[in-house]
Amino acid sequence: MSDFRDLRISVIGAGMGGLACALAFAKKGFKHVDVYETASNLGFVGAGIQLAPNMVRLLDRWGCWDSIGAEATNITSSSIREGSTNRELVHVEMPDIAEKYGYPHCTGHRASLAGGLYEGCKKEPAVTFHFSSSLVGITSFGPDKTVFTVQPRNGDAYEVETDVLLGADGIKSAVRTSLLRALDIPADVEDTGQAAYRIMLNRSQMEHDPELLELLDADCALRWIGAKRHIVAYPISNKTIYNISTCQPDVNFAAAPGATYTTRGSKPAMLQVYADFGPTVQKMLNMVPEGEVCEWRLRSHAPLATWVLGAVALVGDACHPTLPHLSQGAAMAIEDAAVLAEVVSRAPGGGSDRAALSKAVKVYELLRKDRTTLLVDLAASSARTLHLGEGKAKEERDRAFLNAKKRGTPIPDKWASPEVQHMIYSYDCVKDTDEKFDELYASLADGAAEKGFMNGDTNGNVATNGHASGNATDVAAEVAAEVAA
Ligand SMILES: Cc1cc2nc3c(=O)[nH]c(=O)nc-3n(C[C@H](O)[C@H](O)[C@H](O)COP(=O)(O)OP(=O)(O)OC[C@H]3O[C@@H](n4cnc5c(N)ncnc54)[C@H](O)[C@@H]3O)c2cc1C
């Protein structure tokens, strides 16, 4: 029997998902982990990110939470406000998140999270980074070795033979394109019709205004909502920076569909979009220097019929891109990484049997698909609720906010609702893998992973963990109803 630690693991992309894959596999004892990244270094957009307990649990196990946590803000409350009036619709005290789930809910700088993961990887002799190197195609999905082509920025393309290939290459994933093409499945990225402005204010800009200073010094995440738009704000980097992220209809990118997903946004356009929001928001948006507004296009794609072909698997935004309204995109990518390292380490025969290795990788999809589908759908439905304009539905929503305030019933903003938080934060993906791997592995038909589907069903009706149908909307509606009940 071979030793799984000798398997060659190739990771495409050094975003949150790719870095987490490299660290998870190295921590599991794998000795050969290679990461290929198009960019010449880890250049992260200057923006904040919420670090939910289900993510922090894994960072802590991998030994990189202490440095990230040292700069993070421990969020102990959230406040949802009407954008136009600043009226508080609901205030949620959550001082006991760490007590309930073992880990706090924090906010931090993206560079801090990526840097912590990267430093963790650098301490692992197993991990080698290949920057300025892009995967340009997959030549073979097996059944023997997987082979892909890498194009260095300054050099000749070369082929790499590997045992496991992980496509953590984001929303525009080349691995996903190759994998779906091999299965003859269409692979179109969809517009969500939404875009986000990301801006950051320094303490020096806010400290002369008592109202703004109070926001910066509070351990609170705020959301101002209005028709078709909202703004989220929280302190990061030891409260030296106030991070502001918006969401509004995509007007600028929509006019240029071929353009990049991130661009310098126009400050006057941003002010115009939020012109009817209250004075607190106006003060903050006006403080941003012209030229420091970053705009992101929010993209998605239809749920995929499969994430796996042979020993090639998709990770993070490559397979389950999400609107950011539940703050779980990176958390899900990091969970994916942890589950992948577990399932590959459990492949019968240590991975020497290619069919067994492929089946073990397929178990990853079974373990992850229901959960990620649910969270992606909850984020989308939360946005629909938050973005309601005047009318009956909005009146009902505001009544639900009032009830939540008075009686502790579920909150229409799913991110802040305790029962949703419980479902997301209490989940330990490694424990779940430990408990279910054998049963799920045994449930797979031989050859399933080579076809990409469980039982050769190419209609997307993938039987997933705990649900008869993998249809995203049905599963999400079912579990969302359970959660709301
Ligand atoms: C406005 C906004 C707010 C968000 N807030 C939160 C939050 O609070 N909490 C949270 O958990 N998540 C949040 N997210 C989601 C989160 O940012 C993403 O889900 C997460 O970063 C996805 O990570 P990834 O590694 O899958 O993809 P990416 O971060 O996109 O990384 C992909 C990497 O692959 C590289 N790459 C691409 N193609 C190739 C190739 N062919 N060869 C080699 N390398 C390649 C890219 O250069 C990139 O470095 C937010 C997202 C947005 C848009």
The ligand as a Gaussian input file, in Angstrom:
#p B3LYP/6-31G(d) Opt

LIG

0 1
 C      -17.747000      42.616000      -2.035000
 C      -17.353000      41.270000      -1.463000
 C      -17.316000      41.086000      -0.076000
 C      -16.988000      39.827000       0.459000
 N      -16.968000      39.657000       1.814000
 C      -16.669000      38.440000       2.335000
 C      -16.635000      38.233000       3.750000
 O      -16.861000      39.157000       4.535000
 N      -16.325000      36.974000       4.219000
 C      -16.053000      35.920000       3.377000
 O      -15.787000      34.791000       3.855000
 N      -16.080000      36.095000       2.023000
 C      -16.374000      37.318000       1.491000
 N      -16.379000      37.500000       0.139000
 C      -16.129000      36.359000      -0.752000
 C      -14.673000      36.058000      -0.939000
 O      -13.906000      37.212000      -1.207000
 C      -14.486000      35.062000      -2.075000
 O      -15.484000      34.074000      -2.035000
 C      -13.142000      34.374000      -1.921000
 O      -12.108000      35.323000      -1.906000
 C      -12.932000      33.377000      -3.067000
 O      -11.640000      32.824000      -2.962000
 P      -11.087000      31.870000      -4.089000
 O       -9.729000      31.477000      -3.622000
 O      -12.076000      30.821000      -4.397000
 O      -11.008000      32.776000      -5.390000
 P      -10.119000      34.076000      -5.684000
 O       -9.931000      34.897000      -4.468000
 O      -10.739000      34.731000      -6.872000
 O       -8.681000      33.513000      -6.078000
 C       -8.437000      32.929000      -7.326000
 C       -6.938000      33.039000      -7.606000
 O       -6.618000      32.238000      -8.733000
 C       -5.746000      32.958000      -9.574000
 N       -5.945000      32.426000     -10.925000
 C       -7.014000      32.599000     -11.727000
 N       -6.868000      31.903000     -12.864000
 C       -5.668000      31.274000     -12.782000
 C       -4.958000      30.401000     -13.666000
 N       -5.477000      30.015000     -14.844000
 N       -3.755000      29.929000     -13.277000
 C       -3.223000      30.297000     -12.061000
 N       -3.858000      31.129000     -11.202000
 C       -5.070000      31.606000     -11.558000
 C       -6.169000      34.406000      -9.413000
 O       -5.119000      35.290000      -9.786000
 C       -6.488000      34.450000      -7.923000
 O       -5.364000      34.769000      -7.150000
 C      -16.700000      38.745000      -0.413000
 C      -16.713000      38.942000      -1.803000
 C      -17.041000      40.198000      -2.328000
 C      -17.085000      40.371000      -3.823000

